[in-house]
Amino acid sequence: MKKIFSFLIILLVICGCRNSKSNKITIVTTNFPSYDFVRSITKNSDIEVKMLLKPGMEMHGYEPTPQDIIDINNSKLFVYVGGESDSWIDDVLDDINKDDKSIIKLMDLVDLRDEEIKDGMDAEEEDKEFDEHVWTSPVNAIKIINKLKEEIKDIDPDNNDFYEDNANKYIDEITEIDSEIRDIVNNSKRQELIFGDRFPLLYFVKEYNLNYYAAFPGCSEQTEVSAKTISFLIDKVKSDNIPVIFHIELSNNKIADTIASETGTKVLKFNSAHNITQDEFDKGVTYVDLMKDNIKVLKEALN
Ligand SMILES: [Zn+2]
């Protein structure tokens, strides 16, 4: 953190100059969901949207660069999640210019859930914290977009109808996804998912009343899984006749592959949408696209 502050002092001077040069409104976001939601609302507008996390990067390993801090300082709106991985932000926000800047924390916009440690998980008993992966529930995504929309309308009142329209179109797509998922869950053979991986999908499974088992809770930093957890998950797959083992994006799939080789199940990816690859980013992949992929694999895993 000290490193950041020494940068700050020098850089905020530079920022002052930069600010006066450009009238363009910029919105800075941290991870992919916050970027995607803002992008959908401001699509085809003059607002510039930046994502601090580079495509393909692991969200929980992110550290701000000096340029990132300049960008936050110069932004009209800064959007971040507000969980454990964003703890650096509080220090940065103490030091930057907050006049005429809106700051939105996604975790302030929805009902929070405590991190959960399920049977079989390889977890260190720690102080429990709120789970930060609020965006994984499409219902939360809609709440978040509505709030972001209001904020963006305040920033650029001349184009209110435009933002309203963009946001409503995106919300309609997410509403459609939400009802498709409910449909699948209501008509499925089983209601249980198994992740041979970390489990950042608590808000998703709770939204749809799905049961789950996983190797690690939340985005645990543990990389080595215990033999006990592996054998618990293998037994679960066998006893519950589970057809699909999931891994999440940007994972090495090791645990899922091990379980699959013991049980003959299929290994599929479930998007928790922390981030996307550079290739996906270049193609313009959206949160909705990731959820549509999830719908396909969900159908397979529950039937
Ligand atoms: Zn995570």
Residues whose N, C-alpha, C, O or C-beta is under 5 A from the ligand:
A	BS01	ZN	P200 C219
